[in-house]
């Protein structure tokens, strides 16, 4: 008489529809500043910082400890336009990480002009929604030396659209004192990133305060994003949709 129970169960499973495959643990868009305030040397040190971080043994160990043992990453430079420097790549060990780093450091610059932050965020959203991957978590990692935007979609509108799609935006403000970013007059860039740019579940800011600390800041940020952990410092409880007051984690 087992068929009496098996048939209803089979019908119930069929009516539930196919279960979406989870191809990787994390879909991560690295959105890096290539606007007019970023010269060729700064482009190079940003790329080398990300290349160094993605191949770091601690980062690779964190990837291996995820549920799927892999993450998917794409590197995009933004300015008035957006340019994919490295298309989506699955990182699942030293070889794939090294290939990503080599591709990143050898590509030419393709983004120019003034800031269009809202458009950059929406471009990152489109890359996540239109790829061939199905990640368990989805994150945009936004870095730059300014929170000002001079064209394109309003930042608040774009941020709300991204967060509304279930994507978290984390921030990496660059306060490089020996280059054009982070100079006097930029205000509290870390606070501006918390107030204007980051958003979604578990969103946070990690600040790079010098050229030498940039790779370490990227490494720290990647480990947090890959592991899904929250840091205890340099963190804000980011808006989930509309802007609201920011509170630091204890």
N, C-alpha and C positions, 0 to 999 in steps of 0.2 A: 504493500500500500504506500510505499515511499513516493510513488509517482504523484500521489495526490498533493504532496508537499513540494516536490521538485518542480512541477509545472507552474504553480503560482510564483515560485521563487524565480524561475527563468523568465516568466513574463514581466515580473517587477524589474529585474535587471535590464531586460531589453527596453522597457519603457523609460528607464533612467537615461538612456542615450550613452554614447561613448564617453569614456573618461579621458580628459586631455592629458597627454604625456608631459611630464616635467623633464625637459631635456637637460637643464642645468640649474644650478642653485640660484644664480644671480645674473641678471642682465644689467650691465653697468655701462652707462655712457659717460665718458670723460670729456667734459666740455672745457677747453682751455682757451684763455684769452689770447687773441692775435690781433687786437685792435691797434690803432695808431700809436698808443702809448707804449706798446711792446715792440722793442726793436729786434733785429735779427739775433743778437746775442741772448736776449731774454727768451725768444722762441726756442733757441737751442738749449738753454739751461732748464726750461720747463720740460721739454721733451726728454732730455737726459735724466731729469729727476723722476719722471714717470717710468722711463725705461729701467732705471736702477731699482725703483721700488717694485715693479712687477716681477723682476727676476730675483728679488731678495729671498733668501731661504725661509725667513719667517712668514713672508707673504705666501710663498708656495706651500708651506706647511699648513697655513690657515685654509688655503683652497682645498688641500687634500682632506682636511677634517670636516668639510661641509658634507651635507647629506648626499650630494651627487658627485663630489670629488672634482668639480669643475665650475668655472664661471665663464660668462661670455662678456667680452669687452670690445668697445669701439672707441677710438680717439678722434675727437672733432675739434677743430679750431674755429672760433667764432669772432666776428667783428661786425661790419655792416652786412656781411654774408656769412654763411656757414660752409665749412669744407671738411669732408671726411678725410682724415689723414690715414687712418688704418680702419678698414671695414671690420665688421663683426668677426671676432676670432674667439674660439673656445680655448681657454687656458686650463690645462689639466696636468701640468708638470713643467719641469725645467726646459724641455725642448720647445714646447709651444710658447712659453713665456719668452724665451730667447728670440724666437722668430718674430714675435710681436714687437719686442724691443728693437730689433734690427730694422724692421719695416718702419717703425716710428721715427727713428733717428736718421733715416736716409731719405725721407720724403721731402719735397719742396714745400715752401709756404704757399697757401692758396686763399687765405682769408685776409681782407684788408678793410680799412675804413674805420669809422667811429662805432661806438657801442650800439648794438641792437640786442639787448639782453632778453627781452620778451621773445623775439624771433628765435634766439638761440635755444631757449627752453622748449619752445614748441617744436623745434627741429629735433631735439633730443627725444621728445615724446613720440614724434612720428617714427624715429628710428627704432624705438622699442616696440611700437604697435605694428610695424610693418616688416619685421624681420622674420626669419624662418625658425626662430627659437621660441621656447616656452619656459621661461625662468620662474622659479618659485617666488623670487623677490625682484623688484625693478627699481633701479636707482639712477638718478642723474647726479654726477659729481661736477659741480660748477666752480671754476676757479677764475680769478681775475684780479685786477688792481683797482677797480672802481665799481661802485654800485649804480652809477649814472647810466641812463639809456637815452639815445638821441634819435631813435627812429624805430619803426616797426611796431609790433604789438606792445601795449602797456605791460610792464613787468608784472603788476598785480593780477591782471587778467590772465596772462600766460601761466603764472604760478598756480592760480586756482584751477586752470584747466589741467595742468600736469598732475596736481595733487588729486583732483577729482577723478583722474584716470587710475588712481592707485599707485602712482609713482612718487617716490620720495626724492626730494632735492636736498643734497648736502652742499655745504659751501667751503671753499678754500680761498679766503682772501689773501692776497700776496702783498706783504709789507716789506718789500725789498729796499732797504735803505741805501744800497749802493747802486741802484738803478732808477729808472724813471718812476716806477711805481712806489707807492707808500710815502711820497714826499709830503711836506707840510701843506695843508690846505685840503687834503683828502678827507679830513675828519676821521671819525672812529669807524674805519672800514669794517671791522669785525661786527660792530653793532648794526651797521647798515645791512650787512649780509643777513644777520639774524632777523632784522625787521622786514626787509624787502624781498629777499630771494629764497631762503630755505623754506621748506614746508613738507608736510607729510608725516607719517608715523615714524618716530625715532629720529627725526632730522636733527643735524648738528653742524657746528662750524669748527674747523681746525685751522689755525692761522699759521702761515709761513712768514716769519718775521725777519728773515735774512736770506741771502742767496745760499749760504752754507746749510741752512736748516730746511731748505725747500724739499729735498729728497726725503729727509726724515719725516717731515710733515705729511708728504704724500704717502709714505709707507705706513705711518700711523693711521691715516685716514682709510687706506685700502684695507688694512687689517680689521678695523672697526666695521667697515661696510661689508666685507666678505663674511665676517663672523656673525654679523647682525647684532653686535654689542653696542652699548652706549658708553661713551667716555664719561668720566666724572668731572672733568674740567673742560673749559672751552666749549661748552655745550649750552644750547638754548632749547626750551620746549617750543618747537616751531609751530606756526599756525597750521592747522589742518586744512583750512579752506581760506576764509577771509583773514586779513591781518588782525592781530590782537596783541596784547601786552606780552612781552618776553620775560621769562623767568629762568634764571640759571639753575642748573642742577646742583645740589649740594656737593 
